[in-house]
Amino acid sequence: MYKNLQTPCFIFNEMEFERGVSGFREALESRFANVKIGYSVKTNSLPYALQFARQLGCMAEVVSHDEYRLARLCGYNPDEIIYNGPMKSKETFIEAVVGGAIVNLEAKRELDWLDELPDNKIHNIGIRLNINISHVSPEDADGEDDNSRFGFSDESDEFKEALNRIELNSKVRLAGLHIHRTTHSRSPLFYERSVGYAVKVIRKYDLNIDYIDVGGGYFGIFPNKPTFTDYAEALRNSLDDPEFNNLTIIIEPGNALTASPFSFLSEVIDLKRVDSDTHFVTTDGSRNDIDTFFKKTDYLKEIIFKDSKGQRERLPLQIVTGCTCLEYDRLFTLRDFPGLKVGDRILYNNVGAYTLTLSPQFIRLWPRVYALGKDGEFKLVRRESQVEDILSK
Ligand SMILES: *Cc1c(COP(=O)(O)O)cnc(C)c1O
């Protein structure tokens, strides 16, 4: 099935992506009247995937002026964008607010920019609330003081000060609250508690808001891990008071939606033996493509033999390596396994999150990307980058 693809390459499975989006949406829509899903652009910014997400009714969740512009160029109108993070530009901030985007305040300079909005109408603005996991959900915390550098803190006086600035500004109203923390456990209980904390803050300041944006950090497809239904139920548990019936629930999944639809295909290009037992298998892929933090020890992988594996001698130890000159660009080890040959291929599944957006242009530039459509056909949706692309203009 992958025979005609040129390696190395990523493969975007459209049906798998659609399954994730509709699964999460259905879990939420059966519990809440108003739901919005923001596709986390930083997790996988492939333009084709962004455009596909828009066709499925997702918003684009962006965290910089560059990502904002990318989303605009991929067809998102401002009111289809969620604009987060400290790296907004004033120009795109004002365009987004005026255009009806969900804009969540993160940096203090944005409070100053509010003064420069046109005064033809009252603009909606959201604000990110700082979350200390140790205080909100100790079981999910990393250490005694799992604090965050994001959002305005209600444990200092900064959240209150920001509210005051918004209140005093006749051109804006507070329309929403944003929270986002990713925990190691990714436990539904954490979401129940962090939303519970947001509810406490809403009541403390008697906020009359339209949305709560719960951020990302969810599991996607793994068996025996929390499901979309578990997360939706956890959110519901903290928002079941009738006063929240009209609240719009926004989620910003990155990993949960983009990991499983992407696979990476590489090919064996050389074989080496360095002693009686140790065989190195060089491939045209690299950990830089699929393990950008160099932390993984194994992968959800399939080996595609170019011919029958039955006749092959089994080898005690094969170390499958990448194409870079890094000695530690070693992907995984095969023990007592049929000897691989040049031309065999390795398919790595579930590699769409924080890979394409984080790989460096190191030694070999970015690989090509194919999309696998419902019709079972592959099409090239991004060619490999070429040296000409990085020559200064
Ligand atoms: C990174 C990020 C996300 C996505 O996080 P995942 O852990 O990949 O789900 C969502 N919202 C914000 C604000 C982020 O920074």
The ligand as an SDF file (V2000), in Angstrom:
LIG
                    3D

 15 15  0  0  0  0  0  0  0  0999 V2000
    0.2040   23.6190   23.7050 C   0  0  0  0  0  0  0  0  0  0  0  0
   -1.1280   24.1640   23.9780 C   0  0  0  0  0  0  0  0  0  0  0  0
   -2.2760   23.3900   23.7130 C   0  0  0  0  0  0  0  0  0  0  0  0
   -2.2240   21.9490   23.2280 C   0  0  0  0  0  0  0  0  0  0  0  0
   -1.6960   21.1270   24.2130 O   0  0  0  0  0  0  0  0  0  0  0  0
   -1.6720   19.5090   24.0990 P   0  0  0  0  0  0  0  0  0  0  0  0
   -0.9870   19.0740   25.3520 O   0  0  0  0  0  0  0  0  0  0  0  0
   -0.8880   19.1570   22.8730 O   0  0  0  0  0  0  0  0  0  0  0  0
   -3.0860   19.0450   24.0130 O   0  0  0  0  0  0  0  0  0  0  0  0
   -3.4990   23.9890   23.9470 C   0  0  0  0  0  0  0  0  0  0  0  0
   -3.5930   25.2630   24.4250 N   0  0  0  0  0  0  0  0  0  0  0  0
   -2.5090   26.0240   24.6910 C   0  0  0  0  0  0  0  0  0  0  0  0
   -2.6750   27.3980   25.2040 C   0  0  0  0  0  0  0  0  0  0  0  0
   -1.2460   25.4980   24.4740 C   0  0  0  0  0  0  0  0  0  0  0  0
   -0.1700   26.2550   24.7550 O   0  0  0  0  0  0  0  0  0  0  0  0
  1  2  1  0
  2  3  1  0
  2 14  2  0
  3  4  1  0
  3 10  2  0
  4  5  1  0
  5  6  1  0
  6  7  2  0
  6  8  1  0
  6  9  1  0
 10 11  1  0
 11 12  2  0
 12 13  1  0
 12 14  1  0
 14 15  1  0
M  END
$$$$
